[in-house]
Amino acid sequence: MRIEMSNINKTFVTAKVLDNASFSLGDSEIHALMGENGAGKSTLMKILTGVYTSDPDSGEIRVDGQVVHYKHPTEAEKAGIVFIHQELNVVPDLTVEENMFLGKELHGAFGVVDKKSMRQMALETLHNLGVDIDPGEVLGRLSIGRQQMVEIAKALMVDAKVLIMDEPTAALTLAETDVLFTVIRALKAKGVSIVYISHRMEEIFALCDRITILRDGAYVGTKRISDTSMNDVVKMMIGREIGERFPKGNNVPGAVALEVSHLNKAGLIHDVSFSVRAGEVLGVSGLMGAGRTEIMHTIFGSMKLDSGEIKINGKPVTIHNPLEAKRLGIGFVTEDRKSEGLMLDFSIRENIAIANLDHISGAFGVLDKKAERALAEKGAAEFKIRSTGVEQTTGGLSGGNQQKVVFAKWVAAGPKILILDEPTRGVDIGAKKEIYGIINRLTESGVAVIMVSSELPEILGMSDRILVIHEGKAAGILERDEATEESIMILATGGKLA
């Protein structure tokens, strides 16, 4: 299937989000669509697939030479164009198979739902995707990564001619990513075309045939992957050279700020001990489901420990809940910004204020509106949050800008220990560089940073030491000069270093 989108313009209220944007997709092609957060990538694809039901302000869409205008995603899907969104479109209380067949149930005699056929088809689809997931499992009990694999499997049940994948590997393990790449290449061999939206440069250069860049809603250019480089792509995306990809600071870590000993949580965490020093970045690596996030939640008090000891500045502490953790100087940028990090119906101002009420309240706990707004505007400026202003609701921001709001909220709280769980997931390369700069400034000021990340280049580039977790246990701690992708993966998969 060939798609041509020409001179597409789109304005929401007064904000122009697409400015003569263009995109083309060929038969049996894997085509990367890249740009900074807010560049218009997802908006362009939503116009193509009828997610936005109104016409673009101007422009033309042709599919196999015919002008089209899909008024609903189901119309696009019937035509063979399926959009797998970055933000999961799932019902967590239903089973895997119920989610896969939602609105598309199979029926037998007398209109009765054919659960047996649905179970068999779900099993076959998941098996072909290379994942071991029980179709009868309640979806909400699965990790975010495995929920993503279910969404991909759901799309593969349709006889798709074009698949649009928006950050498909953001929550996947390395093994799951390898499986997905195998599936994508097999689909291409069968004539399916893929639009691949991602901020991960390594993936783009390993997988794609061509790349199209958008900047500020406008078309910048299209190149064959073989004719370009990562530096060229970055310059097209942000209009300038980005310099060093991982700008690690050179400060010398100080005294131990946080020490945990023999942490245990039945079925999740097994005798985990480690420490992090003031001014240090302790990277935490491991496969998805290894227990990295659970360890962080026990430290922050949002998950109860069965046993173990936590010390801050050498003094034992007991943390029953996140409020106590915050009072002790611990901040937590969580993995799932949608459900844990933000109140999407609230403004940027309100989200930043919520973790800082003690800083912006006067006598008798009365909120100082002027101080609240000043705090929000300072955070928005420092983190370069793209918005119409601090009164804009966070739900209307791009994923990367939502992440910046979470960061701004916790940095404003002045933590002495800051836990970052996948801090750059879904964030473009320019915003990543800004976040790395913030991390460096925090460590230079003496903040102890624990950074959980599934991106090995990020872990290697930004960490002073690296804690590797395997099946809920601390598999080892690597110094910066001895850590490699190979040594991390050996420990993460249960191996031993020579």
C-alpha distance (Angstrom), angle and dihedral (degrees) to the residues before:
residue distance angle dihedral
M1 . . .
R2 3.82 . .
I3 3.80 121.6 .
E4 3.80 127.8 -169.4
M5 3.80 121.3 -173.6
S6 3.79 111.7 -176.7
N7 3.83 131.0 -170.9
I8 3.80 95.4 -20.7
N9 3.81 114.8 -174.7
K10 3.79 125.4 -174.1
T11 3.80 132.4 173.7
F12 3.80 126.8 -174.3
V13 3.80 109.6 -157.7
T14 3.83 98.5 -49.1
A15 3.81 99.5 -24.1
K16 3.80 115.6 98.0
V17 3.80 105.9 -148.4
L18 3.82 99.5 171.0
D19 3.80 122.3 39.1
N20 3.83 113.0 -175.6
A21 3.80 90.3 -40.1
S22 3.78 117.7 179.5
F23 3.78 135.3 -172.3
S24 3.80 136.1 171.7
L25 3.78 131.3 -165.1
G26 3.78 125.5 -166.5
D27 3.79 133.0 -154.8
S28 3.82 114.8 -75.5
E29 3.79 91.9 0.5
I30 3.79 133.2 140.9
H31 3.78 103.4 -148.6
A32 3.81 121.9 -175.1
L33 3.80 118.6 -143.4
M34 3.80 110.4 -161.3
G35 3.77 140.4 171.7
E36 3.77 140.3 122.4
N37 3.80 120.9 -68.2
G38 3.78 107.1 -72.5
A39 3.81 93.1 23.2
G40 3.82 90.4 123.1
K41 3.81 101.9 -105.6
S42 3.79 97.9 130.4
T43 3.81 92.0 37.4
L44 3.81 90.5 56.3
M45 3.80 91.5 51.1
K46 3.82 92.0 45.1
I47 3.79 89.4 55.3
L48 3.80 89.8 49.9
T49 3.81 93.7 51.0
G50 3.82 99.4 40.2
V51 3.80 97.3 -109.5
Y52 3.78 85.4 128.6
T53 3.77 100.1 51.6
S54 3.79 97.6 -163.6
D55 3.78 119.9 82.8
P56 3.76 119.9 -99.0
D57 3.80 110.0 -98.8
S58 3.79 87.3 -109.0
G59 3.79 140.4 -21.4
E60 3.77 137.9 79.6
I61 3.80 136.9 -96.7
R62 3.80 120.7 -158.8
V63 3.80 126.9 -175.6
D64 3.80 114.0 -166.5
G65 3.79 87.9 -16.5
Q66 3.82 96.2 -52.0
V67 3.80 122.5 113.1
V68 3.82 109.4 -118.9
H69 3.78 138.5 -178.6
Y70 3.79 114.9 -174.3
K71 3.80 111.1 -157.1
H72 3.81 95.3 -166.4
P73 3.83 136.4 18.9
T74 3.81 89.6 -112.2
E75 3.82 88.9 62.8
A76 3.79 90.7 52.6
E77 3.80 90.3 46.0
K78 3.81 92.0 51.9
A79 3.80 87.2 52.7
G80 3.82 89.0 53.1
I81 3.81 101.1 -100.1
V82 3.82 114.4 124.3
F83 3.80 125.2 -177.0
I84 3.84 118.0 -154.4
H85 3.79 102.7 -163.8
Q86 3.79 126.1 -144.4
E87 3.78 91.8 -128.1
L88 3.79 105.9 63.3
N89 3.80 115.9 -111.8
V90 3.80 97.5 -152.0
V91 3.80 141.0 130.9
P92 3.81 103.3 -132.1
D93 3.82 95.9 -162.2
L94 3.82 93.0 57.8
T95 3.79 124.7 78.7
V96 3.78 124.2 -100.6
E97 3.81 92.9 -102.6
E98 3.82 92.4 45.2
N99 3.80 88.9 54.5
M100 3.80 91.9 47.0
F101 3.82 92.1 52.7
L102 3.80 98.8 34.4
G103 3.80 106.1 143.8
K104 3.83 89.7 -0.7
E105 3.80 101.2 71.0
L106 3.79 118.3 162.2
H107 3.81 115.9 -123.1
G108 3.76 131.9 -158.0
A109 3.78 132.1 -173.1
F110 3.81 116.9 -15.4
G111 3.81 90.4 8.4
V112 3.81 94.2 -71.2
V113 3.81 114.1 154.9
D114 3.82 108.3 -103.4
K115 3.80 99.1 -135.8
K116 3.79 93.6 169.8
S117 3.81 93.4 57.8
M118 3.78 91.1 43.6
R119 3.82 91.0 52.0
Q120 3.81 91.8 48.8
M121 3.80 93.6 47.9
A122 3.80 91.9 47.2
L123 3.81 90.8 49.9
E124 3.80 92.3 50.1
T125 3.80 93.3 47.4
L126 3.80 93.6 48.7
H127 3.80 90.4 45.5
N128 3.81 91.3 51.7
L129 3.79 88.1 51.5
G130 3.79 88.8 54.2
V131 3.80 98.7 -119.6
D132 3.79 128.7 126.3
I133 3.81 103.3 -138.9
D134 3.80 125.4 146.1
P135 3.85 108.0 -126.9
G136 3.80 88.4 -147.6
E137 3.82 93.8 57.8
V138 3.80 117.0 109.9
L139 3.79 104.0 -107.4
G140 3.81 95.6 -137.0
R141 3.81 89.7 63.0
L142 3.80 91.6 62.8
S143 3.79 124.4 88.6
I144 3.81 117.9 -100.1
G145 3.80 88.4 -106.7
R146 3.79 93.6 54.7
Q147 3.80 91.1 45.0
Q148 3.81 86.5 55.9
M149 3.80 90.3 53.2
V150 3.82 89.1 52.7
E151 3.83 89.7 53.2
I152 3.80 89.8 51.5
A153 3.80 90.9 48.1
K154 3.81 89.5 50.1
A155 3.81 90.0 55.7
L156 3.78 92.1 47.9
M157 3.82 90.8 58.8
V158 3.80 87.6 69.3
D159 3.79 117.8 78.7
A160 3.78 89.5 -114.7
K161 3.79 122.7 -175.1
V162 3.82 92.2 -177.8
L163 3.80 127.0 30.3
I164 3.81 119.6 -166.8
M165 3.81 110.5 -159.3
D166 3.81 117.6 -169.1
E167 3.83 110.4 -163.1
P168 3.83 91.3 -32.0
T169 3.82 96.0 173.6
A170 3.81 98.3 44.0
A171 3.81 91.9 107.6
L172 3.82 100.2 25.7
T173 3.78 129.3 107.7
L174 3.80 120.0 -122.2
A175 3.80 89.6 -102.5
E176 3.82 92.0 49.9
T177 3.81 89.8 47.6
D178 3.81 90.7 53.2
V179 3.81 89.5 50.9
L180 3.79 91.0 49.0
F181 3.80 91.9 50.6
T182 3.80 90.0 51.5
V183 3.81 89.6 51.6
I184 3.82 92.4 47.5
R185 3.80 92.3 50.6
A186 3.82 90.4 47.8
L187 3.82 90.4 51.0
K188 3.80 90.3 50.2
A189 3.81 89.6 51.9
K190 3.83 87.9 54.6
G191 3.80 91.6 53.5
V192 3.80 100.3 -96.2
S193 3.81 116.9 139.4
I194 3.80 121.5 -143.5
V195 3.80 130.4 -153.0
Y196 3.81 103.2 -157.8
I197 3.81 117.1 -163.3
S198 3.80 112.5 -172.1
H199 3.79 143.2 138.5
R200 3.81 91.8 -149.2
M201 3.78 107.3 103.9
E202 3.80 95.2 -168.1
E203 3.80 90.5 58.1
I204 3.80 93.5 48.4
F205 3.78 93.4 52.3
A206 3.82 93.3 43.5
L207 3.79 96.6 48.1
C208 3.79 116.5 21.2
D209 3.81 135.3 83.6
R210 3.81 99.6 -159.5
I211 3.78 137.0 9.5
T212 3.80 130.8 -148.3
I213 3.80 120.5 -163.9
L214 3.82 126.8 -152.2
R215 3.79 122.6 -169.7
D216 3.81 122.9 -173.3
G217 3.81 89.6 -15.3
A218 3.80 94.2 -53.6
Y219 3.80 130.7 111.8
V220 3.82 111.2 -107.8
G221 3.78 102.1 175.2
T222 3.80 150.3 -65.6
K223 3.80 125.4 -116.2
R224 3.75 138.2 174.0
I225 3.81 110.2 -108.9
S226 3.81 89.9 -126.7
D227 3.82 90.0 58.1
T228 3.81 99.1 51.5
S229 3.81 143.0 51.4
M230 3.78 137.8 -141.1
N231 3.80 90.9 -101.9
D232 3.82 91.0 52.1
V233 3.80 91.2 50.2
V234 3.80 93.1 49.0
K235 3.80 91.6 49.8
M236 3.82 90.4 50.6
M237 3.81 90.8 48.7
I238 3.79 99.8 48.9
G239 3.80 102.8 18.5
R240 3.79 94.6 -119.9
E241 3.79 143.8 60.5
I242 3.79 110.6 -83.0
G243 3.79 96.9 -154.4
E244 3.79 120.5 -154.6
R245 3.80 109.9 15.0
F246 3.81 96.4 -144.4
P247 3.82 107.4 30.0
K248 3.80 98.9 -164.4
G249 3.80 116.9 -169.8
N250 3.80 122.2 -126.7
N251 3.81 100.5 -139.4
V252 3.81 118.6 135.4
P253 3.85 113.4 -119.0
G254 3.79 116.8 -119.8
A255 3.79 134.6 -154.6
V256 3.80 124.0 -22.1
A257 3.81 107.9 -80.7
L258 3.81 99.2 179.3
E259 3.78 129.7 21.2
V260 3.79 125.6 178.2
S261 3.80 123.0 -171.1
H262 3.79 131.2 -165.1
L263 3.82 97.1 -18.7
N264 3.80 112.7 -171.4
K265 3.79 133.7 -176.8
A266 3.80 117.0 168.6
G267 3.80 111.8 -102.8
L268 3.80 93.7 -2.5
I269 3.82 115.3 52.7
H270 3.80 126.7 30.9
D271 3.81 122.0 -167.7
V272 3.81 96.9 -43.4
S273 3.81 118.3 179.7
F274 3.82 130.6 173.4
S275 3.79 143.2 129.7
V276 3.79 137.7 -142.0
R277 3.80 125.8 -155.5
A278 3.77 131.3 -140.0
G279 3.80 108.7 -88.5
E280 3.81 93.1 17.5
V281 3.79 132.4 118.8
L282 3.80 109.4 -144.2
G283 3.79 107.3 -166.1
V284 3.80 116.9 -151.0
S285 3.79 116.8 -155.7
G286 3.78 136.4 172.8
L287 3.77 141.3 116.7
M288 3.80 121.0 -61.2
G289 3.79 108.9 -83.6
A290 3.81 93.2 24.6
G291 3.81 91.3 120.2
R292 3.81 101.0 -101.1
T293 3.81 95.2 129.7
E294 3.80 92.9 42.1
I295 3.82 90.8 55.6
M296 3.79 90.1 53.1
H297 3.81 92.0 49.4
T298 3.82 91.5 52.7
I299 3.81 90.4 53.2
F300 3.81 91.0 48.5
G301 3.80 93.2 48.3
S302 3.80 96.1 -117.8
M303 3.82 89.7 112.5
K304 3.79 122.3 41.7
L305 3.80 118.9 -122.2
D306 3.78 121.9 -135.2
S307 3.80 90.7 -151.4
G308 3.78 142.2 -21.6
E309 3.79 140.8 93.5
I310 3.80 132.4 -97.8
K311 3.81 122.2 -163.4
I312 3.81 127.5 -171.5
N313 3.80 115.0 -163.3
G314 3.79 88.0 -12.8
K315 3.80 96.0 -54.1
P316 3.84 121.4 113.1
V317 3.80 113.2 -119.0
T318 3.78 135.1 -174.8
I319 3.80 115.5 -141.9
H320 3.78 115.2 -166.5
N321 3.80 98.9 168.2
P322 3.84 143.3 1.3
L323 3.83 92.2 -93.5
E324 3.81 90.0 61.1
A325 3.82 89.8 46.1
K326 3.80 90.8 52.8
R327 3.81 91.6 49.2
L328 3.79 87.9 53.7
G329 3.80 90.3 54.5
I330 3.81 100.7 -98.5
G331 3.81 121.5 136.5
F332 3.81 127.1 -173.2
V333 3.81 128.0 -157.7
T334 3.80 97.6 -166.6
E335 3.79 128.7 -143.9
D336 3.81 95.6 -120.3
R337 3.80 106.1 53.3
K338 3.82 92.4 176.2
S339 3.79 99.0 60.9
E340 3.81 102.9 18.9
G341 3.80 109.6 23.7
L342 3.79 105.9 42.8
M343 3.78 145.9 32.0
L344 3.79 97.6 -135.0
D345 3.81 95.5 -163.4
F346 3.80 91.2 53.8
S347 3.79 127.4 82.2
I348 3.80 127.4 -102.9
R349 3.81 87.1 -107.3
E350 3.80 93.4 54.1
N351 3.82 93.9 45.3
I352 3.79 93.0 52.3
A353 3.80 91.5 44.0
I354 3.80 96.3 51.2
A355 3.82 93.9 74.5
N356 3.80 92.7 41.8
L357 3.80 106.3 48.3
D358 3.80 91.4 124.4
H359 3.83 89.6 57.5
I360 3.81 96.3 48.8
S361 3.79 102.4 38.8
G362 3.76 124.9 95.7
A363 3.77 132.8 -161.5
F364 3.80 116.4 -17.8
G365 3.83 90.0 9.7
V366 3.80 94.7 -71.4
L367 3.80 111.3 159.6
D368 3.81 114.3 -114.2
K369 3.80 101.6 -138.5
K370 3.80 92.8 -167.1
A371 3.82 92.1 52.3
E372 3.81 90.2 45.3
R373 3.79 92.9 55.1
A374 3.80 93.0 43.6
L375 3.81 90.6 52.3
A376 3.81 91.5 49.7
E377 3.78 94.1 46.8
K378 3.81 91.1 49.0
G379 3.83 91.0 51.7
A380 3.79 92.8 45.5
A381 3.81 90.8 51.5
E382 3.81 95.7 43.6
F383 3.79 92.9 50.2
K384 3.81 94.7 37.2
I385 3.80 92.1 -126.8
R386 3.80 108.7 -168.6
S387 3.79 107.6 -135.7
T388 3.78 144.7 117.8
G389 3.80 87.6 -99.9
V390 3.80 140.4 -57.7
E391 3.81 90.8 -66.9
Q392 3.82 91.8 65.3
T393 3.81 113.4 110.0
T394 3.80 113.2 -110.4
G395 3.81 90.9 -131.1
G396 3.81 88.1 69.6
L397 3.81 94.0 56.0
S398 3.79 126.7 93.9
G399 3.81 116.6 -101.1
G400 3.78 93.2 -102.3
N401 3.79 93.4 50.4
Q402 3.80 90.4 48.1
Q403 3.80 87.7 55.4
K404 3.79 90.0 51.4
V405 3.82 89.4 55.1
V406 3.82 90.1 54.4
F407 3.80 89.6 49.8
A408 3.80 92.4 47.3
K409 3.80 90.8 50.8
W410 3.79 94.2 55.5
V411 3.79 98.7 37.6
A412 3.82 88.7 53.5
A413 3.82 88.3 56.3
G414 3.83 89.3 64.6
P415 3.83 99.4 -129.7
K416 3.78 122.3 -166.9
I417 3.81 90.5 -157.1
L418 3.80 119.1 34.3
I419 3.81 123.0 -170.2
L420 3.81 114.4 -158.1
D421 3.81 115.8 -168.6
E422 3.83 109.4 -167.8
P423 3.83 90.9 -27.6
T424 3.81 96.3 179.7
R425 3.81 100.3 39.9
G426 3.79 109.2 137.5
V427 3.82 91.6 4.3
D428 3.80 122.7 128.3
I429 3.79 122.7 -118.4
G430 3.80 94.5 -102.8
A431 3.82 92.3 51.3
K432 3.81 89.9 45.4
K433 3.79 89.6 57.1
E434 3.81 89.0 51.2
I435 3.82 91.0 50.4
Y436 3.81 91.3 48.8
G437 3.79 88.0 52.4
I438 3.80 90.2 52.0
I439 3.83 90.4 49.8
N440 3.81 89.7 52.0
R441 3.80 92.1 49.6
L442 3.79 90.4 49.3
T443 3.80 93.6 51.3
E444 3.81 90.9 44.8
S445 3.80 87.2 57.2
G446 3.81 90.6 51.5
V447 3.80 102.0 -98.1
A448 3.80 114.7 147.8
V449 3.82 109.2 -133.1
I450 3.80 127.0 -160.5
M451 3.81 109.5 -167.8
V452 3.80 120.6 -168.6
S453 3.80 111.3 -165.9
S454 3.79 138.9 162.3
E455 3.81 91.2 -157.7
L456 3.79 106.8 93.0
P457 3.83 95.3 -163.7
E458 3.81 88.3 55.2
I459 3.81 93.1 47.8
L460 3.80 91.6 48.4
G461 3.79 93.8 43.5
M462 3.80 99.9 47.5
S463 3.82 107.2 29.6
D464 3.81 130.4 94.3
R465 3.80 89.9 -164.9
I466 3.80 131.9 4.7
L467 3.79 126.3 -139.3
V468 3.81 111.6 -159.2
I469 3.82 118.8 -155.4
H470 3.81 123.7 -157.8
E471 3.81 121.4 -178.3
G472 3.79 93.7 -24.7
K473 3.81 95.1 -46.3
A474 3.78 133.0 103.4
A475 3.81 101.3 -109.2
G476 3.80 93.4 -174.5
I477 3.78 147.6 -51.1
L478 3.80 119.2 -112.9
E479 3.78 126.3 -159.3
R480 3.81 115.7 -129.9
D481 3.82 94.7 -108.0
E482 3.81 94.4 50.5
A483 3.80 99.0 43.1
T484 3.81 120.5 104.5
E485 3.81 133.1 161.6
E486 3.81 87.4 -105.5
S487 3.83 95.4 51.4
I488 3.82 91.5 47.1
M489 3.81 92.7 50.0
I490 3.81 92.6 46.9
L491 3.82 89.8 56.6
A492 3.82 93.9 39.2
T493 3.81 91.2 56.4
G494 3.79 95.5 47.6
G495 3.80 98.9 -95.6
K496 3.78 128.8 134.0
L497 3.79 126.8 -122.5
A498 3.77 116.5 -123.1
